[in-house]
């Protein structure tokens, strides 16, 4: 089950968040350790799928940032109330789109 | 692609998709020939050990650290800069950085294809290493000239480049200037999220979203 340690109350969230971060930062010695913990707690296929999702988002975030896309209007409207609160807006400063 | 030696089970469809991505790297593209496409992938791998990128990442501003990347001399310097920036500091890329690449002579369409190649190779290599393998060997390049394909069905959506005119979300439109680049990337990415109606994961939807959100935060991606 989830806990109150920043895992969003998602089942095994702390482990998944740690695994996702290690994969995204390409810290593969840490990944190897977390992989073993994942096999024990989540199962081998679930651990594999978590790494698959993390690998995919390690690529798609680069596409989003390298093309300079804007947030979709519908998503922006739906998330307007909390984006600033959790710090996401800091990743989209005005200079990201400012021409020289 | 052969995942038989992986430390975790890998579904056949994943192996097939990643194998198809590797094979696609070795085919002539829209704005790069096969040899250059493979050089872009190889440079993406080489960028993992770039001391200049490490120094830039530590600095408050990447521009505060002068120097040139020691990349593949067969690639234009702008391409090497683009690869290193996308691979190692994507969260701090700016319109000004992009404009400088274009001013250095990199064509926008070639840039779009480079983005797709770099990001696709990040997916395949990250997953391979995540399940305990080395990045897979690259195939030999196929002969042939680039097609110089460019879509006219694009629109200004406030991004640095025109996006596909139609699409459910901007990310799905993002590489639309060069349709084969868009196809290359989303064929690599497609199994990593709910892109298909029959997508299934052995973790739940909220767990998938947590992993995706955590990676986005690590990469300082607002999208």
Interface residues (C-beta under 8 A of the other chain):
Chain A: X7 X8 X10 X11 X12 X13 X16 X17 X19 X20 X21 X23 X24 X25 X26 X28 X31 X32 X35 X39 X42 X43 X44 X45 X46 X47 X48 X49 X50 X51 X52 X53 X54 X55 X56 X57 X58 X59 X60 X61 X62 X63 X64 X65 X66 X67 X68 X69 X70 X71 X72 X75 X88 X89 X91 X92 X95 X96 X97 X98 X99 X100
Chain B: X6 X7 X8 X9 X10 X14 X48 X82 X85 X86 X87 X90 X91 X93 X94 X95 X96 X98 X99 X100 X112 X115 X116 X118 X119 X120 X122 X123 X124 X126 X127 X129 X130 X131 X132 X157 X158 X159 X160 X161 X163 X169 X170 X171 X173 X174 X175 X185 X188 X189 X191 X192 X193 X201 X202 X203 X204 X206 X207 X208 X210 X211 X212 X214 X215 X216 X218 X219 X220 X221 X222 X223
